[in-house]
Amino acid sequence: MPGGTGLGLYVARQIVQAHDGKLWLAEHGPDGCTFILTLPTVA
């Protein structure tokens, strides 16, 4: 979706970080971006 503000990505990252996870850009290509999200497991 071209023309986005990036606010959704910011909010997603804040939520992930609040749960001790990580969110990062893995790939940026002509068809869009791929992001990786990791969250710790609960034992």
A tleap script that builds the chain and sets N, CA, C and O, in Angstrom:
source leaprc.protein.ff14SB
mol = sequence {
  NMET PRO GLY GLY THR GLY LEU GLY LEU TYR
  VAL ALA ARG GLN ILE VAL GLN ALA HIE ASP
  GLY LYS LEU TRP LEU ALA GLU HIE GLY PRO
  ASP GLY CYS THR PHE ILE LEU THR LEU PRO
  THR VAL CALA
}
set mol.1.N position { 0.847 -1.176 0.000 }
set mol.1.CA position { 0.000 0.000 0.000 }
set mol.1.C position { 0.895 1.242 0.000 }
set mol.1.O position { 1.360 1.659 1.061 }
set mol.2.N position { 1.136 1.825 -1.137 }
set mol.2.CA position { 1.967 3.020 -1.216 }
set mol.2.C position { 1.321 4.200 -0.498 }
set mol.2.O position { 0.098 4.293 -0.389 }
set mol.3.N position { 2.169 5.090 -0.014 }
set mol.3.CA position { 1.655 6.302 0.589 }
set mol.3.C position { 1.321 6.190 2.064 }
set mol.3.O position { 0.677 7.082 2.618 }
set mol.4.N position { 1.746 5.111 2.712 }
set mol.4.CA position { 1.497 4.967 4.137 }
set mol.4.C position { 2.382 5.902 4.944 }
set mol.4.O position { 3.372 6.427 4.434 }
set mol.5.N position { 2.026 6.106 6.189 }
set mol.5.CA position { 2.795 7.000 7.049 }
set mol.5.C position { 3.850 6.265 7.863 }
set mol.5.O position { 4.753 6.896 8.412 }
set mol.6.N position { 3.749 4.940 7.949 }
set mol.6.CA position { 4.683 4.180 8.763 }
set mol.6.C position { 4.262 4.104 10.218 }
set mol.6.O position { 4.961 3.496 11.030 }
set mol.7.N position { 3.146 4.701 10.561 }
set mol.7.CA position { 2.689 4.709 11.951 }
set mol.7.C position { 2.374 3.299 12.443 }
set mol.7.O position { 2.663 2.965 13.592 }
set mol.8.N position { 1.789 2.477 11.589 }
set mol.8.CA position { 1.467 1.105 11.978 }
set mol.8.C position { 2.706 0.310 12.344 }
set mol.8.O position { 2.690 -0.474 13.293 }
set mol.9.N position { 3.780 0.509 11.593 }
set mol.9.CA position { 5.037 -0.176 11.882 }
set mol.9.C position { 5.611 0.292 13.217 }
set mol.9.O position { 6.130 -0.515 13.988 }
set mol.10.N position { 5.520 1.574 13.487 }
set mol.10.CA position { 5.981 2.115 14.762 }
set mol.10.C position { 5.207 1.494 15.928 }
set mol.10.O position { 5.803 1.068 16.917 }
set mol.11.N position { 3.898 1.445 15.809 }
set mol.11.CA position { 3.055 0.873 16.864 }
set mol.11.C position { 3.374 -0.605 17.044 }
set mol.11.O position { 3.490 -1.081 18.173 }
set mol.12.N position { 3.516 -1.329 15.947 }
set mol.12.CA position { 3.847 -2.753 16.027 }
set mol.12.C position { 5.173 -2.955 16.748 }
set mol.12.O position { 5.295 -3.845 17.589 }
set mol.13.N position { 6.156 -2.139 16.424 }
set mol.13.CA position { 7.469 -2.285 17.068 }
set mol.13.C position { 7.384 -1.992 18.564 }
set mol.13.O position { 8.020 -2.682 19.362 }
set mol.14.N position { 6.623 -0.999 18.950 }
set mol.14.CA position { 6.470 -0.674 20.367 }
set mol.14.C position { 5.826 -1.833 21.130 }
set mol.14.O position { 6.244 -2.151 22.243 }
set mol.15.N position { 4.827 -2.452 20.544 }
set mol.15.CA position { 4.162 -3.594 21.181 }
set mol.15.C position { 5.122 -4.765 21.304 }
set mol.15.O position { 5.207 -5.397 22.357 }
set mol.16.N position { 5.845 -5.056 20.227 }
set mol.16.CA position { 6.799 -6.171 20.235 }
set mol.16.C position { 7.880 -5.927 21.287 }
set mol.16.O position { 8.202 -6.834 22.054 }
set mol.17.N position { 8.438 -4.734 21.335 }
set mol.17.CA position { 9.482 -4.429 22.311 }
set mol.17.C position { 8.953 -4.493 23.745 }
set mol.17.O position { 9.693 -4.871 24.653 }
set mol.18.N position { 7.708 -4.137 23.957 }
set mol.18.CA position { 7.115 -4.214 25.294 }
set mol.18.C position { 7.031 -5.655 25.785 }
set mol.18.O position { 6.938 -5.909 26.986 }
set mol.19.N position { 7.064 -6.593 24.842 }
set mol.19.CA position { 7.017 -8.014 25.180 }
set mol.19.C position { 8.378 -8.677 24.993 }
set mol.19.O position { 8.468 -9.890 24.807 }
set mol.20.N position { 9.440 -7.865 25.045 }
set mol.20.CA position { 10.828 -8.333 24.917 }
set mol.20.C position { 11.096 -9.041 23.594 }
set mol.20.O position { 11.910 -9.963 23.533 }
set mol.21.N position { 10.424 -8.619 22.554 }
set mol.21.CA position { 10.639 -9.192 21.229 }
set mol.21.C position { 11.422 -8.244 20.344 }
set mol.21.O position { 11.856 -7.175 20.775 }
set mol.22.N position { 11.592 -8.655 19.103 }
set mol.22.CA position { 12.324 -7.847 18.133 }
set mol.22.C position { 11.554 -7.829 16.819 }
set mol.22.O position { 10.881 -8.795 16.460 }
set mol.23.N position { 11.667 -6.723 16.119 }
set mol.23.CA position { 11.037 -6.555 14.813 }
set mol.23.C position { 12.038 -5.818 13.938 }
set mol.23.O position { 12.512 -4.742 14.302 }
set mol.24.N position { 12.362 -6.398 12.778 }
set mol.24.CA position { 13.322 -5.734 11.911 }
set mol.24.C position { 13.028 -6.011 10.444 }
set mol.24.O position { 12.325 -6.958 10.091 }
set mol.25.N position { 13.587 -5.157 9.612 }
set mol.25.CA position { 13.447 -5.269 8.168 }
set mol.25.C position { 14.402 -6.342 7.669 }
set mol.25.O position { 15.610 -6.255 7.892 }
set mol.26.N position { 13.865 -7.352 6.996 }
set mol.26.CA position { 14.687 -8.433 6.467 }
set mol.26.C position { 14.990 -8.235 4.990 }
set mol.26.O position { 16.063 -8.609 4.517 }
set mol.27.N position { 14.052 -7.650 4.263 }
set mol.27.CA position { 14.221 -7.514 2.816 }
set mol.27.C position { 13.382 -6.354 2.298 }
set mol.27.O position { 12.236 -6.160 2.705 }
set mol.28.N position { 13.971 -5.601 1.405 }
set mol.28.CA position { 13.250 -4.502 0.759 }
set mol.28.C position { 13.401 -4.678 -0.740 }
set mol.28.O position { 14.504 -4.567 -1.275 }
set mol.29.N position { 12.313 -4.947 -1.408 }
set mol.29.CA position { 12.352 -5.185 -2.842 }
set mol.29.C position { 11.313 -4.372 -3.579 }
set mol.29.O position { 10.579 -3.590 -2.973 }
set mol.30.N position { 11.249 -4.553 -4.878 }
set mol.30.CA position { 10.317 -3.772 -5.690 }
set mol.30.C position { 8.845 -4.074 -5.392 }
set mol.30.O position { 7.970 -3.257 -5.679 }
set mol.31.N position { 8.578 -5.249 -4.816 }
set mol.31.CA position { 7.192 -5.627 -4.515 }
set mol.31.C position { 6.807 -5.358 -3.069 }
set mol.31.O position { 5.684 -5.660 -2.665 }
set mol.32.N position { 7.721 -4.794 -2.281 }
set mol.32.CA position { 7.411 -4.503 -0.888 }
set mol.32.C position { 8.526 -4.937 0.041 }
set mol.32.O position { 9.627 -5.268 -0.398 }
set mol.33.N position { 8.230 -4.932 1.314 }
set mol.33.CA position { 9.210 -5.250 2.347 }
set mol.33.C position { 8.797 -6.504 3.098 }
set mol.33.O position { 7.618 -6.846 3.185 }
set mol.34.N position { 9.808 -7.179 3.640 }
set mol.34.CA position { 9.574 -8.328 4.507 }
set mol.34.C position { 10.157 -7.997 5.873 }
set mol.34.O position { 11.325 -7.626 5.988 }
set mol.35.N position { 9.336 -8.135 6.904 }
set mol.35.CA position { 9.785 -7.885 8.263 }
set mol.35.C position { 9.792 -9.197 9.031 }
set mol.35.O position { 8.968 -10.079 8.788 }
set mol.36.N position { 10.732 -9.315 9.962 }
set mol.36.CA position { 10.829 -10.484 10.830 }
set mol.36.C position { 10.421 -10.053 12.234 }
set mol.36.O position { 10.826 -8.997 12.720 }
set mol.37.N position { 9.619 -10.884 12.868 }
set mol.37.CA position { 9.134 -10.635 14.218 }
set mol.37.C position { 9.487 -11.836 15.075 }
set mol.37.O position { 9.176 -12.972 14.718 }
set mol.38.N position { 10.137 -11.590 16.205 }
set mol.38.CA position { 10.425 -12.673 17.141 }
set mol.38.C position { 9.919 -12.281 18.524 }
set mol.38.O position { 10.003 -11.122 18.930 }
set mol.39.N position { 9.396 -13.263 19.229 }
set mol.39.CA position { 8.950 -13.091 20.608 }
set mol.39.C position { 9.520 -14.231 21.430 }
set mol.39.O position { 9.622 -15.354 20.936 }
set mol.40.N position { 9.897 -13.965 22.683 }
set mol.40.CA position { 10.419 -15.042 23.517 }
set mol.40.C position { 9.307 -16.027 23.892 }
set mol.40.O position { 8.133 -15.664 23.967 }
set mol.41.N position { 9.699 -17.256 24.122 }
set mol.41.CA position { 8.730 -18.257 24.562 }
set mol.41.C position { 8.539 -18.155 26.065 }
set mol.41.O position { 9.426 -17.698 26.785 }
set mol.42.N position { 7.396 -18.577 26.524 }
set mol.42.CA position { 7.090 -18.579 27.950 }
set mol.42.C position { 7.235 -20.005 28.440 }
set mol.42.O position { 6.628 -20.929 27.900 }
set mol.43.N position { 8.048 -20.171 29.471 }
set mol.43.CA position { 8.278 -21.524 29.996 }
set mol.43.C position { 7.368 -21.812 31.164 }
set mol.43.O position { 7.420 -22.901 31.734 }
savepdb mol mol.pdb
quit
